[in-house]
Amino acid sequence: MKILRRKKIISWALYDWANSVFATTVMAGFFPIFFKSFWASDLSSIESTAAIGTANSLSGLFIMLLAPILGAFSDLRKIRKQCLAFFALVGILSTAYLYFIPQGNWFYAAFLYTLAAIGFSGGNIFYDSLIGSVSNNLERNKVSSLGYSLGYLGGGILFIVNVLMYLNPTWFGLSSDIEAILYSFLSVSVWWAVFSIPLFINVNEESNPSRHKGILFDLFHSFKSVITTLKEIKRHKRAALFLISYWLYMDGVDTIVRMATAYGTDIGLDTSSMITALLMTQFIGFPATLVFGIYADKVGFKKILTIGISVYIIICFFAANMNTATEFYLIAGAVGLVQGGVQAISRSFFSSLIPKNKEAQFFGFYNLVGKSAVLVGPLLVSWVAYIFNNPRFGILSLLILFIPGLLILWMVPNQELTQ
């Protein structure tokens, strides 16, 4: 039984290993740079940036609006794995098709990136909710941290291969760095598909023998369930307070990830320096996330999250005053130390606050809250920087998210103080 349970846990965690390559190689790494220089080379810098921003916002908006309903529907029909498979397939195929988009076709590249981001984020709703199928409350911290740490490791391994392809295309029998990046997108889709297989084979979800009156009825019932969940969250004060806190500090975390290369460009860093920094974050994040999971059991959710959020507050001040590549590397290292831990412990903390049999529905709201960072955080940084004509003020504006998020976190009642 222990071997079977361990097999299920590893199979579940491997999906993080599988899909994190999209976040590293595509989302944070090559797509923004390659989009500007290859697909949108005829557009101005402002226009191409607007296109990327619109793609991110549209994918985030789609998930933000539909995540709760999708979660409720999968809860009702017990089809979390099927829903995960659908969104994963959308992401995998859209990423693969980027390989075939010719130069100058920025609209189709942006459209496919939007679909891929929807597949990536939508799949995570159901992946997160399946944690209850492979772990109990006592081991959830470690299981959640295992997933994130494998994500950092897997994403980092493929990313460093893709970087080597980009820097030395002839080593891989490629003719140019352009061909190398196109093959990198293809490699992401293959990696994502292959390493997703163990979850679908080994992770089981209980079936629902009582069928309802068809898909339309179930969708209507799911919408009603979302309204009920909104009302129910008010009765789950601990979960509601945590979601408010999570929205604030995770908005800041995601914004730092998405705006890091743009900020690095503003202070004159070249592409190779930023790629090196991303690699540092990945490989530091792997062991650091595991350590977070271990110490969360010893010191508690709120204390370990406080450490992580406090590091981000320090990062904001440091980043607002940095000028060199060395300082940028230090920030990348600091982010690697806490980013995965904050994400993993937030996920396991929330899973301990929600009612049984409504995991996907509540995780729909959890993902809704997390994905809203795509809409709010970057806008805050951009507009503050624009108003004051100084990007450093934009980075400091993230304190508006981190500090209140930390304060509200400590307003969440302790485990023994139940409703």
Long-range contacts (C-beta under 8 A, 24 or more apart in sequence): 5-134, 7-202, 8-133, 8-134, 8-202, 8-203, 8-204, 9-134, 9-135, 9-143, 9-146, 10-146, 10-198, 11-134, 11-198, 11-199, 11-201, 11-202, 11-203, 12-127, 12-130, 12-131, 12-133, 12-134, 12-143, 12-147, 12-199, 12-203, 13-143, 13-146, 13-147, 13-150, 14-150, 14-195, 14-196, 14-198, 14-199, 15-84, 15-127, 15-147, 15-195, 15-196, 15-199, 16-127, 16-147, 16-148, 16-150, 16-151, 16-154, 17-150, 17-151, 17-153, 17-154, 17-155, 17-195, 18-154, 18-191, 18-192, 18-193, 18-194, 18-195, 18-196, 19-88, 19-91, 19-120, 19-123, 19-124, 19-127, 19-151, 19-192, 19-196, 20-150, 20-151, 20-152, 20-154, 20-155, 21-154, 21-155, 21-158, 21-159, 21-187, 21-188, 21-191, 21-192, 22-91, 22-95, 22-116, 22-120, 22-188, 22-192, 23-120, 23-151, 23-155, 24-155, 24-156, 24-158, 24-159, 24-278, 24-282, 25-155, 25-158, 25-159, 25-162, 25-184, 25-185, 25-187, 25-188, 26-95, 26-98, 26-113, 26-116, 26-185, 26-188, 27-117, 27-120, 28-257, 28-258, 28-260, 28-261, 28-278, 29-159, 29-162, 29-275, 29-278, 30-162, 30-166, 30-181, 30-184, 30-185, 31-98, 31-113, 31-185, 32-261, 33-261, 33-271, 34-181, 35-106, 35-109, 35-110, 35-113, 38-103, 38-178, 38-181, 39-101, 39-103, 39-104, 39-105, 39-106, 39-109, 39-110, 40-106, 40-109, 41-103, 41-104, 42-104, 42-106, 43-106, 48-106, 51-106, 51-107, 51-110, 52-110, 52-113, 53-378, 54-110, 55-110, 55-111, 55-113, 55-114, 55-117, 56-117, 56-258, 56-374, 56-378, 57-374, 57-375, 58-114, 59-114, 59-115, 59-117, 59-118, 59-121, 59-374, 60-117, 60-121, 60-371, 60-372, 60-373, 60-374, 60-375, 61-375, 62-118, 62-122, 63-118, 63-121, 63-122, 63-125, 63-367, 63-368, 63-371, 64-368, 64-371, 64-372, 64-375, 66-122, 67-122, 67-125, 67-364, 67-365, 67-367, 67-368, 67-371, 68-226, 68-229, 68-361, 68-364, 68-365, 68-368, 69-219, 69-222, 69-223, 69-226, 69-364, 70-122, 70-125, 70-126, 70-364, 71-125, 71-126, 71-129, 71-360, 71-361, 71-362, 71-363, 71-364, 71-365, 71-367, 72-222, 72-223, 72-225, 72-226, 72-229, 72-360, 72-361, 72-364, 73-218, 73-219, 73-222, 74-126, 74-129, 74-360, 75-225, 75-357, 75-358, 75-359, 75-360, 75-361, 76-208, 76-212, 76-218, 76-221, 76-222, 76-225, 77-208, 77-218, 78-205, 78-206, 78-207, 78-208, 80-126, 80-129, 80-130, 80-205, 80-360, 81-126, 81-130, 81-199, 81-200, 81-203, 81-205, 83-122, 83-125, 83-126, 84-123, 84-126, 84-127, 84-130, 84-199, 85-200, 87-118, 87-119, 87-120, 87-122, 87-123, 87-125, 87-126, 88-119, 88-123, 88-192, 88-193, 88-196, 89-119, 90-115, 90-116, 90-118, 90-119, 90-122, 91-115, 91-116, 91-117, 91-118, 91-119, 91-120, 91-123, 91-192, 92-119, 92-189, 92-192, 92-193, 93-189, 94-119, 95-185, 95-188, 95-189, 95-192, 96-185, 96-186, 96-189, 96-190, 98-182, 98-185, 99-182, 99-183, 99-185, 99-186, 121-367, 121-371, 124-367, 125-360, 125-363, 125-364, 125-367, 126-360, 127-199, 128-347, 128-363, 128-366, 128-367, 129-359, 129-360, 129-363, 130-199, 130-203, 130-205, 131-347, 131-348, 131-351, 131-359, 132-351, 132-359, 133-203, 133-204, 133-205, 134-203, 137-352, 140-348, 140-351, 140-352, 141-293, 141-296, 141-297, 141-344, 141-345, 141-348, 142-293, 142-294, 142-297, 143-348, 144-293, 144-344, 144-345, 144-347, 144-348, 144-351, 145-289, 145-290, 145-292, 145-293, 145-294, 145-296, 145-340, 145-341, 145-344, 145-345, 145-348, 146-290, 146-293, 147-344, 148-285, 148-289, 148-340, 148-341, 148-343, 148-344, 149-285, 149-286, 149-287, 149-289, 149-290, 149-293, 149-340, 149-344, 150-286, 151-340, 152-282, 152-283, 152-285, 152-286, 152-289, 152-336, 152-340, 153-282, 153-283, 153-286, 154-191, 154-195, 155-282, 156-279, 156-282, 156-283, 156-285, 156-286, 158-187, 158-188, 158-191, 159-278, 159-279, 159-282, 160-279, 161-187, 162-187, 162-188, 163-275, 163-279, 167-272, 225-361, 226-361, 226-364, 229-358, 229-361, 229-362, 229-365, 232-355, 233-365, 235-419, 236-353, 236-354, 236-355, 236-419, 237-413, 237-419, 238-353, 238-412, 238-413, 238-417, 238-418, 238-419, 239-350, 239-353, 239-354, 239-362, 241-408, 241-411, 241-412, 241-413, 242-349, 242-350, 242-353, 242-409, 242-412, 243-350, 243-365, 243-366, 243-369, 244-408, 245-405, 245-406, 245-408, 245-409, 245-411, 245-412, 246-346, 246-350, 246-366, 246-369, 246-370, 246-405, 247-369, 247-370, 247-372, 247-405, 248-401, 248-402, 248-404, 248-405, 248-408, 249-309, 249-312, 249-342, 249-401, 249-402, 249-405, 249-406, 249-409, 250-342, 250-343, 250-346, 250-369, 250-370, 250-373, 250-405, 251-372, 251-373, 251-376, 251-377, 251-401, 251-405, 252-312, 252-316, 252-373, 252-377, 252-398, 252-401, 252-402, 252-405, 253-312, 253-339, 253-342, 253-343, 253-373, 254-370, 254-373, 254-374, 254-377, 255-373, 255-377, 255-378, 255-380, 255-381, 255-398, 255-401, 256-312, 256-315, 256-335, 256-398, 257-335, 257-339, 258-373, 258-374, 258-377, 258-378, 259-377, 259-378, 259-381, 260-332, 260-335, 263-319, 263-391, 263-395, 264-328, 266-391, 267-322, 267-323, 267-328, 269-325, 269-328, 273-325, 273-328, 273-329, 274-328, 276-329, 277-328, 277-329, 277-331, 277-332, 278-332, 280-329, 280-332, 280-333, 280-336, 281-332, 281-333, 281-335, 281-336, 281-339, 282-336, 283-336, 284-333, 284-336, 284-337, 285-336, 285-337, 285-339, 285-340, 286-340, 288-336, 288-337, 288-338, 288-340, 288-341, 289-340, 289-341, 289-344, 291-341, 292-338, 292-340, 292-341, 292-342, 292-344, 292-345, 293-341, 293-344, 293-345, 293-348, 296-345, 296-348, 301-345, 301-348, 301-349, 301-352, 302-409, 302-410, 302-412, 304-341, 304-345, 305-342, 305-345, 305-346, 305-349, 305-409, 306-406, 306-409, 306-410, 307-338, 308-338, 308-341, 308-342, 308-345, 309-342, 309-402, 309-405, 309-406, 309-409, 310-406, 311-337, 311-338, 312-338, 312-342, 312-398, 312-402, 313-399, 313-402, 313-403, 313-406, 316-395, 316-396, 316-398, 316-399, 316-402, 317-396, 319-392, 319-395, 320-392, 320-393, 320-395, 320-396, 321-392, 352-415, 377-401
